[in-house]
Amino acid sequence: MLFSHTSGKRGVDTNEPTTPENVFWIASCTKMIGGIAAMQLNEQGKLLLDNADALERYAPELKTVDILKSIQNGKLETVEKKNRITMRMLLTHTAGFVYDIVIPYAERTGKLILTRKK
């Protein structure tokens, strides 16, 4: 290890100081850390933000993602997407993916992405 530093208390209900051995759950910070890593790779020329070919090499399943056109009586109708997905779209949350909890909204609006079954 090159450098180690801690500061602050181990939690809101204790006065114990933090140590390098403490483990913390960072939860949704993984998105931030992944975004920072992606930006650093982009600055180094190792990650192309707008190249769908490069993204599909790493995530080939994105080639066959379809768009939900409608949900009627529990039946999903999908159509082929018009635009290929890029890393920029994934990082800015504009690729169209949703969490499962959004399905009731999708049923009302018809906005959802699904993977095409072959």
Long-range contacts (C-beta under 8 A, 24 or more apart in sequence): 35-91, 38-87, 38-91, 47-87, 48-87, 49-86, 49-87, 49-88, 49-91, 50-86, 50-87, 50-88, 51-86, 51-87, 52-84, 52-85, 52-86, 54-87, 55-85, 55-86, 55-87, 55-90, 56-84, 61-115, 64-115, 64-116, 64-118, 65-113, 65-114, 65-115, 65-116, 66-113, 66-114, 66-115, 66-116, 67-96, 67-112, 67-113, 67-114, 68-106, 68-110, 68-111, 68-112, 68-113, 68-114, 69-110, 70-110, 71-106, 71-107, 71-110, 71-112, 76-114, 78-114, 78-116, 80-116, 81-113
